[in-house]
Amino acid sequence: MKVVFFLRGFENLGAEYISAILKKNGHELSIVFSEDFFDDGIFDNFYLKNCFNMNAKQNAERILNDSPEIVLFSSMTDTIRKDLAVAFWVKRMNNNINILFGGIHPTLLPERVLNYSFVDFVCVGEGEKSVSKLIYSLSKGIPINIKGIWYKQNGKIINTGVSDIVENLDEIPFADKGIFSEIVPEFMHYYRIITGRGCPYNCAFCAHFSLRKLYGKYGLRRRSPKNVIAELKLAKKKFNPKAVIFEDDLFLYDEEWLIKFLQEYREKISLPFQCTAYPSCLSENILNMLKNSGCRFIEIGVQTLNEKVRKKILNRKETNHEIFTSLKLLKNSGIKFNIFHITDIPGVLRDDEKKALELYLWAKPSAIHYVRLTYYPNTGMRYLIDEKEYVNICDGRLKSYEIIGDENIDIYNLFGLICILPKKIIRFLLGKKLIRLNSNYIFKIFPSTLCFLTGRASYSMRIYPLYYLRLVKKLFLK
């Protein structure tokens, strides 16, 4: 069966796994990719995005050029409106094509997505098994009755529950990197991989909070070290990446697994890598193992220094002492690190953010990624917003990531400058009118570019400049 995957913006590991299974089962699959220049949550610009990207109708025409029998969409809340617009035009141009939506947003709001007349199916939960069964059923003309694949029958939505979790992740074929390597070769410079799924924590703002409610039992599942190493050996041979990015939401968990994996990694892969950490999971022993195995960057979430708010609203149990200790360990380890910080959290005061600024000045991370608190569907943040705003969020109408009119905007802007300016200048600029400008380009993009040019940017951030070089090539090197 001819399958087309419509994807946008970035490499999609979930799509790569589904592609691997569909191809293994003999189906023909191609990808139509929307680059989403200046519309990616990092380098956003309303005017430039309309200049350099195709509209929904044009993307639908690209899809139809591949003559699909079914089109798959993998959507987040941030992209659902754009993806629905493309699906609308696909169906309008050829009503015989099946439309399937999957991803975190359709998983959490399947009825809402299926209520669109041009959507035929929604995958609820992990899609490796259920999507494969759907494609098989459609190709053989078998009636649809698949757990986790919701559909419509005589105008009525048929709820088939949530798909089964893949308990043994070693059973899943390696991600099909080929769907991206030819059209966006820059993605292969830094090899993205996950070693597990799920999370032992339950942060209220995170998708794992929603998925835990959906599945009930939703802990961390891990691939065997042998399985991960086998994929990385193949990646080295096929793509020759500069480094590895472990995309796990929590890579530094289960010290026994980590010891076994890092020993094999040192011996058989020996590439520099980046990973994520939770404050309470760091120790001097773990950091020494990581450094000796090639770890060059660690990303860690602090979010806020208001301990009461962090515990009550964000549902994060670590103490400020644990956060300070983890940053001290990172600072002394010699491993570069980035800090994630959330702004606009109800109950967080200006004094809390000033304390965070002082802590970050002391810790001196390579970068601070600060974003506005976003109230995604079915998370633990639902009670903080009214019904009208929640409906807008469920429809994909999210507030901008820009910090607009915030009393703490000077502090957040200084977060962006910590990596390039001395402490004395940062403290001098605090509260100054100039530093209260609302400019993503000055306070986020410019420092990030300098970090990239000086080699201080994390591997995940180095992809962005390479990605935008594609645009330059398109414009000037035709």
Contacts in CASP RR format, 6 or more apart in sequence:
PFRMAT RR
TARGET T0000
AUTHOR 0000-0000-0000
METHOD contacts of the structure
MODEL  1
MKVVFFLRGFENLGAEYISAILKKNGHELSIVFSEDFFDDGIFDNFYLKN
CFNMNAKQNAERILNDSPEIVLFSSMTDTIRKDLAVAFWVKRMNNNINIL
FGGIHPTLLPERVLNYSFVDFVCVGEGEKSVSKLIYSLSKGIPINIKGIW
YKQNGKIINTGVSDIVENLDEIPFADKGIFSEIVPEFMHYYRIITGRGCP
YNCAFCAHFSLRKLYGKYGLRRRSPKNVIAELKLAKKKFNPKAVIFEDDL
FLYDEEWLIKFLQEYREKISLPFQCTAYPSCLSENILNMLKNSGCRFIEI
GVQTLNEKVRKKILNRKETNHEIFTSLKLLKNSGIKFNIFHITDIPGVLR
DDEKKALELYLWAKPSAIHYVRLTYYPNTGMRYLIDEKEYVNICDGRLKS
YEIIGDENIDIYNLFGLICILPKKIIRFLLGKKLIRLNSNYIFKIFPSTL
CFLTGRASYSMRIYPLYYLRLVKKLFLK
1 27 0 8 1.000
1 28 0 8 1.000
1 69 0 8 1.000
1 70 0 8 1.000
1 135 0 8 1.000
1 138 0 8 1.000
1 139 0 8 1.000
2 27 0 8 1.000
2 28 0 8 1.000
2 66 0 8 1.000
2 67 0 8 1.000
2 68 0 8 1.000
2 69 0 8 1.000
2 70 0 8 1.000
3 22 0 8 1.000
3 27 0 8 1.000
3 28 0 8 1.000
3 29 0 8 1.000
3 30 0 8 1.000
3 68 0 8 1.000
3 69 0 8 1.000
3 70 0 8 1.000
3 71 0 8 1.000
3 72 0 8 1.000
3 135 0 8 1.000
4 29 0 8 1.000
4 30 0 8 1.000
4 31 0 8 1.000
4 32 0 8 1.000
4 63 0 8 1.000
4 66 0 8 1.000
4 68 0 8 1.000
4 70 0 8 1.000
4 71 0 8 1.000
4 72 0 8 1.000
5 15 0 8 1.000
5 18 0 8 1.000
5 19 0 8 1.000
5 29 0 8 1.000
5 30 0 8 1.000
5 31 0 8 1.000
5 32 0 8 1.000
5 71 0 8 1.000
5 72 0 8 1.000
5 74 0 8 1.000
5 179 0 8 1.000
6 31 0 8 1.000
6 32 0 8 1.000
6 34 0 8 1.000
6 59 0 8 1.000
6 63 0 8 1.000
6 71 0 8 1.000
6 72 0 8 1.000
6 73 0 8 1.000
6 83 0 8 1.000
6 86 0 8 1.000
7 15 0 8 1.000
7 31 0 8 1.000
7 32 0 8 1.000
7 33 0 8 1.000
7 34 0 8 1.000
7 74 0 8 1.000
8 33 0 8 1.000
8 34 0 8 1.000
8 35 0 8 1.000
8 36 0 8 1.000
8 79 0 8 1.000
8 82 0 8 1.000
8 83 0 8 1.000
9 33 0 8 1.000
9 34 0 8 1.000
9 35 0 8 1.000
9 36 0 8 1.000
9 40 0 8 1.000
10 40 0 8 1.000
11 180 0 8 1.000
11 184 0 8 1.000
11 187 0 8 1.000
11 192 0 8 1.000
12 74 0 8 1.000
13 175 0 8 1.000
13 192 0 8 1.000
13 193 0 8 1.000
13 194 0 8 1.000
13 247 0 8 1.000
14 74 0 8 1.000
14 175 0 8 1.000
15 31 0 8 1.000
15 72 0 8 1.000
15 74 0 8 1.000
15 179 0 8 1.000
16 175 0 8 1.000
16 176 0 8 1.000
16 177 0 8 1.000
16 178 0 8 1.000
16 179 0 8 1.000
16 180 0 8 1.000
17 128 0 8 1.000
17 172 0 8 1.000
17 173 0 8 1.000
17 175 0 8 1.000
17 176 0 8 1.000
18 72 0 8 1.000
18 127 0 8 1.000
18 128 0 8 1.000
18 131 0 8 1.000
18 132 0 8 1.000
19 29 0 8 1.000
19 31 0 8 1.000
19 176 0 8 1.000
19 179 0 8 1.000
20 172 0 8 1.000
20 173 0 8 1.000
20 174 0 8 1.000
20 175 0 8 1.000
20 176 0 8 1.000
21 128 0 8 1.000
21 131 0 8 1.000
21 132 0 8 1.000
21 172 0 8 1.000
21 173 0 8 1.000
22 29 0 8 1.000
22 131 0 8 1.000
22 132 0 8 1.000
22 135 0 8 1.000
23 29 0 8 1.000
23 176 0 8 1.000
24 173 0 8 1.000
25 132 0 8 1.000
25 135 0 8 1.000
25 136 0 8 1.000
27 135 0 8 1.000
27 139 0 8 1.000
29 179 0 8 1.000
30 66 0 8 1.000
30 68 0 8 1.000
30 179 0 8 1.000
31 179 0 8 1.000
31 180 0 8 1.000
31 183 0 8 1.000
32 59 0 8 1.000
32 62 0 8 1.000
32 63 0 8 1.000
32 66 0 8 1.000
33 180 0 8 1.000
33 183 0 8 1.000
33 184 0 8 1.000
34 53 0 8 1.000
34 54 0 8 1.000
34 59 0 8 1.000
34 86 0 8 1.000
35 52 0 8 1.000
35 53 0 8 1.000
35 184 0 8 1.000
35 467 0 8 1.000
35 470 0 8 1.000
35 471 0 8 1.000
36 49 0 8 1.000
36 53 0 8 1.000
37 43 0 8 1.000
37 48 0 8 1.000
37 49 0 8 1.000
37 52 0 8 1.000
37 53 0 8 1.000
37 468 0 8 1.000
37 471 0 8 1.000
38 44 0 8 1.000
38 45 0 8 1.000
38 48 0 8 1.000
38 49 0 8 1.000
38 52 0 8 1.000
38 53 0 8 1.000
39 49 0 8 1.000
39 53 0 8 1.000
41 78 0 8 1.000
41 401 0 8 1.000
42 444 0 8 1.000
42 445 0 8 1.000
42 464 0 8 1.000
43 445 0 8 1.000
43 464 0 8 1.000
43 468 0 8 1.000
44 400 0 8 1.000
44 401 0 8 1.000
44 402 0 8 1.000
44 440 0 8 1.000
52 471 0 8 1.000
54 62 0 8 1.000
56 82 0 8 1.000
56 85 0 8 1.000
56 86 0 8 1.000
56 88 0 8 1.000
56 89 0 8 1.000
57 89 0 8 1.000
59 86 0 8 1.000
59 89 0 8 1.000
60 86 0 8 1.000
60 87 0 8 1.000
60 88 0 8 1.000
60 89 0 8 1.000
60 90 0 8 1.000
60 92 0 8 1.000
60 93 0 8 1.000
61 89 0 8 1.000
61 93 0 8 1.000
63 71 0 8 1.000
63 86 0 8 1.000
63 90 0 8 1.000
64 90 0 8 1.000
64 93 0 8 1.000
64 94 0 8 1.000
64 97 0 8 1.000
68 97 0 8 1.000
69 97 0 8 1.000
69 98 0 8 1.000
69 138 0 8 1.000
70 97 0 8 1.000
70 98 0 8 1.000
70 99 0 8 1.000
70 100 0 8 1.000
70 135 0 8 1.000
70 138 0 8 1.000
71 87 0 8 1.000
71 90 0 8 1.000
71 97 0 8 1.000
71 98 0 8 1.000
71 99 0 8 1.000
71 100 0 8 1.000
72 100 0 8 1.000
72 102 0 8 1.000
72 131 0 8 1.000
73 83 0 8 1.000
73 86 0 8 1.000
73 87 0 8 1.000
73 99 0 8 1.000
73 100 0 8 1.000
73 101 0 8 1.000
73 102 0 8 1.000
74 102 0 8 1.000
74 103 0 8 1.000
75 83 0 8 1.000
75 84 0 8 1.000
75 101 0 8 1.000
75 102 0 8 1.000
75 103 0 8 1.000
75 104 0 8 1.000
75 105 0 8 1.000
75 106 0 8 1.000
76 103 0 8 1.000
76 104 0 8 1.000
76 105 0 8 1.000
77 104 0 8 1.000
77 105 0 8 1.000
77 376 0 8 1.000
77 377 0 8 1.000
77 393 0 8 1.000
77 396 0 8 1.000
77 398 0 8 1.000
78 396 0 8 1.000
78 398 0 8 1.000
79 105 0 8 1.000
80 105 0 8 1.000
80 106 0 8 1.000
80 113 0 8 1.000
80 395 0 8 1.000
80 396 0 8 1.000
81 395 0 8 1.000
81 396 0 8 1.000
81 397 0 8 1.000
83 101 0 8 1.000
84 113 0 8 1.000
84 116 0 8 1.000
84 119 0 8 1.000
87 99 0 8 1.000
87 101 0 8 1.000
87 116 0 8 1.000
87 118 0 8 1.000
87 119 0 8 1.000
88 116 0 8 1.000
88 118 0 8 1.000
90 97 0 8 1.000
90 99 0 8 1.000
90 118 0 8 1.000
91 97 0 8 1.000
91 99 0 8 1.000
91 117 0 8 1.000
91 118 0 8 1.000
92 118 0 8 1.000
98 120 0 8 1.000
98 121 0 8 1.000
98 138 0 8 1.000
99 118 0 8 1.000
99 119 0 8 1.000
99 120 0 8 1.000
99 121 0 8 1.000
100 120 0 8 1.000
100 121 0 8 1.000
100 122 0 8 1.000
100 123 0 8 1.000
100 131 0 8 1.000
100 134 0 8 1.000
101 113 0 8 1.000
101 119 0 8 1.000
101 121 0 8 1.000
101 122 0 8 1.000
101 123 0 8 1.000
102 122 0 8 1.000
102 123 0 8 1.000
102 127 0 8 1.000
103 123 0 8 1.000
103 125 0 8 1.000
104 207 0 8 1.000
104 210 0 8 1.000
105 113 0 8 1.000
105 377 0 8 1.000
105 396 0 8 1.000
106 113 0 8 1.000
106 122 0 8 1.000
106 123 0 8 1.000
106 124 0 8 1.000
107 122 0 8 1.000
107 123 0 8 1.000
107 124 0 8 1.000
107 125 0 8 1.000
107 162 0 8 1.000
107 211 0 8 1.000
107 214 0 8 1.000
108 210 0 8 1.000
108 214 0 8 1.000
108 377 0 8 1.000
108 378 0 8 1.000
109 377 0 8 1.000
109 378 0 8 1.000
109 394 0 8 1.000
110 122 0 8 1.000
110 124 0 8 1.000
110 150 0 8 1.000
110 157 0 8 1.000
110 159 0 8 1.000
111 150 0 8 1.000
111 157 0 8 1.000
112 394 0 8 1.000
112 395 0 8 1.000
113 119 0 8 1.000
113 122 0 8 1.000
114 121 0 8 1.000
114 122 0 8 1.000
114 150 0 8 1.000
114 151 0 8 1.000
114 152 0 8 1.000
114 157 0 8 1.000
115 157 0 8 1.000
120 151 0 8 1.000
120 152 0 8 1.000
121 134 0 8 1.000
121 144 0 8 1.000
121 149 0 8 1.000
121 150 0 8 1.000
121 151 0 8 1.000
122 149 0 8 1.000
122 150 0 8 1.000
122 151 0 8 1.000
123 130 0 8 1.000
123 131 0 8 1.000
123 134 0 8 1.000
123 148 0 8 1.000
123 149 0 8 1.000
123 150 0 8 1.000
123 163 0 8 1.000
124 148 0 8 1.000
124 149 0 8 1.000
124 150 0 8 1.000
124 160 0 8 1.000
124 161 0 8 1.000
124 162 0 8 1.000
124 163 0 8 1.000
124 214 0 8 1.000
125 148 0 8 1.000
125 162 0 8 1.000
125 163 0 8 1.000
125 211 0 8 1.000
125 214 0 8 1.000
126 163 0 8 1.000
126 164 0 8 1.000
126 165 0 8 1.000
126 166 0 8 1.000
126 197 0 8 1.000
127 163 0 8 1.000
128 166 0 8 1.000
128 172 0 8 1.000
129 163 0 8 1.000
129 164 0 8 1.000
129 166 0 8 1.000
130 146 0 8 1.000
130 147 0 8 1.000
130 148 0 8 1.000
130 149 0 8 1.000
130 163 0 8 1.000
130 164 0 8 1.000
131 149 0 8 1.000
133 146 0 8 1.000
133 149 0 8 1.000
134 144 0 8 1.000
134 146 0 8 1.000
134 149 0 8 1.000
136 142 0 8 1.000
137 143 0 8 1.000
137 144 0 8 1.000
137 146 0 8 1.000
138 144 0 8 1.000
144 151 0 8 1.000
145 160 0 8 1.000
146 160 0 8 1.000
147 160 0 8 1.000
147 161 0 8 1.000
147 162 0 8 1.000
147 163 0 8 1.000
147 164 0 8 1.000
148 160 0 8 1.000
148 161 0 8 1.000
148 162 0 8 1.000
148 163 0 8 1.000
149 160 0 8 1.000
149 163 0 8 1.000
150 157 0 8 1.000
150 158 0 8 1.000
150 159 0 8 1.000
150 160 0 8 1.000
150 161 0 8 1.000
151 157 0 8 1.000
151 158 0 8 1.000
151 160 0 8 1.000
152 158 0 8 1.000
162 214 0 8 1.000
162 215 0 8 1.000
165 215 0 8 1.000
165 218 0 8 1.000
165 221 0 8 1.000
166 172 0 8 1.000
166 197 0 8 1.000
166 221 0 8 1.000
167 221 0 8 1.000
169 196 0 8 1.000
169 197 0 8 1.000
169 221 0 8 1.000
169 222 0 8 1.000
169 223 0 8 1.000
169 227 0 8 1.000
170 223 0 8 1.000
170 224 0 8 1.000
170 227 0 8 1.000
174 230 0 8 1.000
174 231 0 8 1.000
174 234 0 8 1.000
175 193 0 8 1.000
175 231 0 8 1.000
177 187 0 8 1.000
177 188 0 8 1.000
177 191 0 8 1.000
177 235 0 8 1.000
177 238 0 8 1.000
177 239 0 8 1.000
180 187 0 8 1.000
180 188 0 8 1.000
181 187 0 8 1.000
181 188 0 8 1.000
181 239 0 8 1.000
184 467 0 8 1.000
184 470 0 8 1.000
186 463 0 8 1.000
186 466 0 8 1.000
186 467 0 8 1.000
186 469 0 8 1.000
186 470 0 8 1.000
187 463 0 8 1.000
188 239 0 8 1.000
188 241 0 8 1.000
189 241 0 8 1.000
189 242 0 8 1.000
189 243 0 8 1.000
189 462 0 8 1.000
189 463 0 8 1.000
189 466 0 8 1.000
190 241 0 8 1.000
190 242 0 8 1.000
190 243 0 8 1.000
190 244 0 8 1.000
190 245 0 8 1.000
190 459 0 8 1.000
190 460 0 8 1.000
190 462 0 8 1.000
190 463 0 8 1.000
191 232 0 8 1.000
191 235 0 8 1.000
191 239 0 8 1.000
191 241 0 8 1.000
191 243 0 8 1.000
191 244 0 8 1.000
191 245 0 8 1.000
191 271 0 8 1.000
192 245 0 8 1.000
192 247 0 8 1.000
193 228 0 8 1.000
193 231 0 8 1.000
193 232 0 8 1.000
193 235 0 8 1.000
193 244 0 8 1.000
193 245 0 8 1.000
193 246 0 8 1.000
193 247 0 8 1.000
194 223 0 8 1.000
194 246 0 8 1.000
194 247 0 8 1.000
194 248 0 8 1.000
195 222 0 8 1.000
195 223 0 8 1.000
195 228 0 8 1.000
195 246 0 8 1.000
195 248 0 8 1.000
195 251 0 8 1.000
195 261 0 8 1.000
196 220 0 8 1.000
196 221 0 8 1.000
196 222 0 8 1.000
196 223 0 8 1.000
196 248 0 8 1.000
197 220 0 8 1.000
197 221 0 8 1.000
198 208 0 8 1.000
198 211 0 8 1.000
198 218 0 8 1.000
198 219 0 8 1.000
198 220 0 8 1.000
198 221 0 8 1.000
198 249 0 8 1.000
199 206 0 8 1.000
199 208 0 8 1.000
199 218 0 8 1.000
199 219 0 8 1.000
199 220 0 8 1.000
199 249 0 8 1.000
199 250 0 8 1.000
200 219 0 8 1.000
200 220 0 8 1.000
200 250 0 8 1.000
200 253 0 8 1.000
201 208 0 8 1.000
201 250 0 8 1.000
201 278 0 8 1.000
201 316 0 8 1.000
202 208 0 8 1.000
202 209 0 8 1.000
202 212 0 8 1.000
202 315 0 8 1.000
203 209 0 8 1.000
203 314 0 8 1.000
203 315 0 8 1.000
203 316 0 8 1.000
204 313 0 8 1.000
204 314 0 8 1.000
204 315 0 8 1.000
204 379 0 8 1.000
204 380 0 8 1.000
204 381 0 8 1.000
205 314 0 8 1.000
205 342 0 8 1.000
205 373 0 8 1.000
205 374 0 8 1.000
205 375 0 8 1.000
205 376 0 8 1.000
205 379 0 8 1.000
205 380 0 8 1.000
205 381 0 8 1.000
206 249 0 8 1.000
206 379 0 8 1.000
207 376 0 8 1.000
207 379 0 8 1.000
208 218 0 8 1.000
208 249 0 8 1.000
209 315 0 8 1.000
209 379 0 8 1.000
209 380 0 8 1.000
210 376 0 8 1.000
210 377 0 8 1.000
210 378 0 8 1.000
210 379 0 8 1.000
211 218 0 8 1.000
212 218 0 8 1.000
212 219 0 8 1.000
213 378 0 8 1.000
220 250 0 8 1.000
220 253 0 8 1.000
220 254 0 8 1.000
222 254 0 8 1.000
222 257 0 8 1.000
225 257 0 8 1.000
225 260 0 8 1.000
225 261 0 8 1.000
225 264 0 8 1.000
226 264 0 8 1.000
228 261 0 8 1.000
229 261 0 8 1.000
229 264 0 8 1.000
229 265 0 8 1.000
229 268 0 8 1.000
229 269 0 8 1.000
232 244 0 8 1.000
232 265 0 8 1.000
232 268 0 8 1.000
232 269 0 8 1.000
232 271 0 8 1.000
233 268 0 8 1.000
233 269 0 8 1.000
235 241 0 8 1.000
235 244 0 8 1.000
236 269 0 8 1.000
236 271 0 8 1.000
241 271 0 8 1.000
242 271 0 8 1.000
242 272 0 8 1.000
242 459 0 8 1.000
243 271 0 8 1.000
243 272 0 8 1.000
243 273 0 8 1.000
243 274 0 8 1.000
243 296 0 8 1.000
243 459 0 8 1.000
244 269 0 8 1.000
244 271 0 8 1.000
244 272 0 8 1.000
244 273 0 8 1.000
244 274 0 8 1.000
244 459 0 8 1.000
245 273 0 8 1.000
245 274 0 8 1.000
245 459 0 8 1.000
245 460 0 8 1.000
246 273 0 8 1.000
246 274 0 8 1.000
246 275 0 8 1.000
246 276 0 8 1.000
248 275 0 8 1.000
248 276 0 8 1.000
249 276 0 8 1.000
250 276 0 8 1.000
250 277 0 8 1.000
250 278 0 8 1.000
250 281 0 8 1.000
251 275 0 8 1.000
251 276 0 8 1.000
251 277 0 8 1.000
252 258 0 8 1.000
252 275 0 8 1.000
252 276 0 8 1.000
252 277 0 8 1.000
252 278 0 8 1.000
252 281 0 8 1.000
252 282 0 8 1.000
252 286 0 8 1.000
252 290 0 8 1.000
252 298 0 8 1.000
253 278 0 8 1.000
253 281 0 8 1.000
255 286 0 8 1.000
258 286 0 8 1.000
258 289 0 8 1.000
259 289 0 8 1.000
262 289 0 8 1.000
262 290 0 8 1.000
262 292 0 8 1.000
262 293 0 8 1.000
265 273 0 8 1.000
265 293 0 8 1.000
266 292 0 8 1.000
266 293 0 8 1.000
266 294 0 8 1.000
270 294 0 8 1.000
271 294 0 8 1.000
272 294 0 8 1.000
272 295 0 8 1.000
272 296 0 8 1.000
272 459 0 8 1.000
273 293 0 8 1.000
273 294 0 8 1.000
273 295 0 8 1.000
273 296 0 8 1.000
273 459 0 8 1.000
274 295 0 8 1.000
274 296 0 8 1.000
274 297 0 8 1.000
274 298 0 8 1.000
274 299 0 8 1.000
274 458 0 8 1.000
274 459 0 8 1.000
274 460 0 8 1.000
275 290 0 8 1.000
275 295 0 8 1.000
275 297 0 8 1.000
275 298 0 8 1.000
275 299 0 8 1.000
276 298 0 8 1.000
276 299 0 8 1.000
276 300 0 8 1.000
277 298 0 8 1.000
277 299 0 8 1.000
277 300 0 8 1.000
277 326 0 8 1.000
278 300 0 8 1.000
278 301 0 8 1.000
278 318 0 8 1.000
279 300 0 8 1.000
279 301 0 8 1.000
279 302 0 8 1.000
279 318 0 8 1.000
279 322 0 8 1.000
279 323 0 8 1.000
279 325 0 8 1.000
279 326 0 8 1.000
280 317 0 8 1.000
280 318 0 8 1.000
280 322 0 8 1.000
280 326 0 8 1.000
282 300 0 8 1.000
282 325 0 8 1.000
282 326 0 8 1.000
282 329 0 8 1.000
282 330 0 8 1.000
283 329 0 8 1.000
284 329 0 8 1.000
284 333 0 8 1.000
287 329 0 8 1.000
287 330 0 8 1.000
287 333 0 8 1.000
287 335 0 8 1.000
288 333 0 8 1.000
290 298 0 8 1.000
290 333 0 8 1.000
290 335 0 8 1.000
291 333 0 8 1.000
291 334 0 8 1.000
291 335 0 8 1.000
295 335 0 8 1.000
296 335 0 8 1.000
296 336 0 8 1.000
296 459 0 8 1.000
297 335 0 8 1.000
297 336 0 8 1.000
297 337 0 8 1.000
297 338 0 8 1.000
297 366 0 8 1.000
297 458 0 8 1.000
297 459 0 8 1.000
298 330 0 8 1.000
298 335 0 8 1.000
298 336 0 8 1.000
298 337 0 8 1.000
298 338 0 8 1.000
299 337 0 8 1.000
299 338 0 8 1.000
299 340 0 8 1.000
299 369 0 8 1.000
299 458 0 8 1.000
299 460 0 8 1.000
300 326 0 8 1.000
300 327 0 8 1.000
300 330 0 8 1.000
300 337 0 8 1.000
300 338 0 8 1.000
300 339 0 8 1.000
300 340 0 8 1.000
301 339 0 8 1.000
301 340 0 8 1.000
301 341 0 8 1.000
302 323 0 8 1.000
302 327 0 8 1.000
302 339 0 8 1.000
302 340 0 8 1.000
302 341 0 8 1.000
302 356 0 8 1.000
303 310 0 8 1.000
303 314 0 8 1.000
303 316 0 8 1.000
303 340 0 8 1.000
303 341 0 8 1.000
303 342 0 8 1.000
303 345 0 8 1.000
304 310 0 8 1.000
304 314 0 8 1.000
304 341 0 8 1.000
304 342 0 8 1.000
304 345 0 8 1.000
304 348 0 8 1.000
304 352 0 8 1.000
304 356 0 8 1.000
305 320 0 8 1.000
305 323 0 8 1.000
305 352 0 8 1.000
305 355 0 8 1.000
305 356 0 8 1.000
305 359 0 8 1.000
306 345 0 8 1.000
306 347 0 8 1.000
306 348 0 8 1.000
306 349 0 8 1.000
306 352 0 8 1.000
307 319 0 8 1.000
307 320 0 8 1.000
309 345 0 8 1.000
309 346 0 8 1.000
309 347 0 8 1.000
309 348 0 8 1.000
309 352 0 8 1.000
310 316 0 8 1.000
310 318 0 8 1.000
311 317 0 8 1.000
313 345 0 8 1.000
313 346 0 8 1.000
313 347 0 8 1.000
313 381 0 8 1.000
313 384 0 8 1.000
314 342 0 8 1.000
314 345 0 8 1.000
315 380 0 8 1.000
324 359 0 8 1.000
327 339 0 8 1.000
327 359 0 8 1.000
327 363 0 8 1.000
328 363 0 8 1.000
330 337 0 8 1.000
330 363 0 8 1.000
330 365 0 8 1.000
331 363 0 8 1.000
331 364 0 8 1.000
336 365 0 8 1.000
336 366 0 8 1.000
336 456 0 8 1.000
336 458 0 8 1.000
337 365 0 8 1.000
337 366 0 8 1.000
338 365 0 8 1.000
338 366 0 8 1.000
338 367 0 8 1.000
338 368 0 8 1.000
338 369 0 8 1.000
338 458 0 8 1.000
338 461 0 8 1.000
339 360 0 8 1.000
339 363 0 8 1.000
339 365 0 8 1.000
339 367 0 8 1.000
339 368 0 8 1.000
339 369 0 8 1.000
340 368 0 8 1.000
340 369 0 8 1.000
340 370 0 8 1.000
340 371 0 8 1.000
341 356 0 8 1.000
341 360 0 8 1.000
341 368 0 8 1.000
341 369 0 8 1.000
341 370 0 8 1.000
341 371 0 8 1.000
341 415 0 8 1.000
342 370 0 8 1.000
342 371 0 8 1.000
342 372 0 8 1.000
342 373 0 8 1.000
343 353 0 8 1.000
343 370 0 8 1.000
343 371 0 8 1.000
343 372 0 8 1.000
343 373 0 8 1.000
343 403 0 8 1.000
343 406 0 8 1.000
343 408 0 8 1.000
343 412 0 8 1.000
344 372 0 8 1.000
344 373 0 8 1.000
344 403 0 8 1.000
344 406 0 8 1.000
345 373 0 8 1.000
346 384 0 8 1.000
350 407 0 8 1.000
350 408 0 8 1.000
350 411 0 8 1.000
353 408 0 8 1.000
353 411 0 8 1.000
353 412 0 8 1.000
354 411 0 8 1.000
354 430 0 8 1.000
356 411 0 8 1.000
357 411 0 8 1.000
357 414 0 8 1.000
357 415 0 8 1.000
357 418 0 8 1.000
357 426 0 8 1.000
357 430 0 8 1.000
360 368 0 8 1.000
360 415 0 8 1.000
360 418 0 8 1.000
361 418 0 8 1.000
361 423 0 8 1.000
361 426 0 8 1.000
361 427 0 8 1.000
364 418 0 8 1.000
365 418 0 8 1.000
365 419 0 8 1.000
366 419 0 8 1.000
366 451 0 8 1.000
366 456 0 8 1.000
366 457 0 8 1.000
366 458 0 8 1.000
367 416 0 8 1.000
367 419 0 8 1.000
367 447 0 8 1.000
367 448 0 8 1.000
367 451 0 8 1.000
367 456 0 8 1.000
367 457 0 8 1.000
367 458 0 8 1.000
367 461 0 8 1.000
368 415 0 8 1.000
368 416 0 8 1.000
368 418 0 8 1.000
368 419 0 8 1.000
370 412 0 8 1.000
370 415 0 8 1.000
370 416 0 8 1.000
371 401 0 8 1.000
372 399 0 8 1.000
372 400 0 8 1.000
372 401 0 8 1.000
372 402 0 8 1.000
372 403 0 8 1.000
373 381 0 8 1.000
374 398 0 8 1.000
374 399 0 8 1.000
374 401 0 8 1.000
375 381 0 8 1.000
375 382 0 8 1.000
375 384 0 8 1.000
375 385 0 8 1.000
375 389 0 8 1.000
375 390 0 8 1.000
375 393 0 8 1.000
376 393 0 8 1.000
377 390 0 8 1.000
377 393 0 8 1.000
377 394 0 8 1.000
382 390 0 8 1.000
385 393 0 8 1.000
392 398 0 8 1.000
402 438 0 8 1.000
402 440 0 8 1.000
403 409 0 8 1.000
403 412 0 8 1.000
403 413 0 8 1.000
403 438 0 8 1.000
404 438 0 8 1.000
405 438 0 8 1.000
406 412 0 8 1.000
409 436 0 8 1.000
409 438 0 8 1.000
410 429 0 8 1.000
410 430 0 8 1.000
410 431 0 8 1.000
410 432 0 8 1.000
410 435 0 8 1.000
410 436 0 8 1.000
411 430 0 8 1.000
412 443 0 8 1.000
413 435 0 8 1.000
413 436 0 8 1.000
413 437 0 8 1.000
413 439 0 8 1.000
413 442 0 8 1.000
413 443 0 8 1.000
414 426 0 8 1.000
414 429 0 8 1.000
414 430 0 8 1.000
414 435 0 8 1.000
416 443 0 8 1.000
416 444 0 8 1.000
416 447 0 8 1.000
417 426 0 8 1.000
417 429 0 8 1.000
417 443 0 8 1.000
417 447 0 8 1.000
418 426 0 8 1.000
419 447 0 8 1.000
419 450 0 8 1.000
419 451 0 8 1.000
419 456 0 8 1.000
420 447 0 8 1.000
420 450 0 8 1.000
420 451 0 8 1.000
421 429 0 8 1.000
429 435 0 8 1.000
437 443 0 8 1.000
448 457 0 8 1.000
448 461 0 8 1.000
448 464 0 8 1.000
449 465 0 8 1.000
451 457 0 8 1.000
451 461 0 8 1.000
452 461 0 8 1.000
452 462 0 8 1.000
452 464 0 8 1.000
452 465 0 8 1.000
END
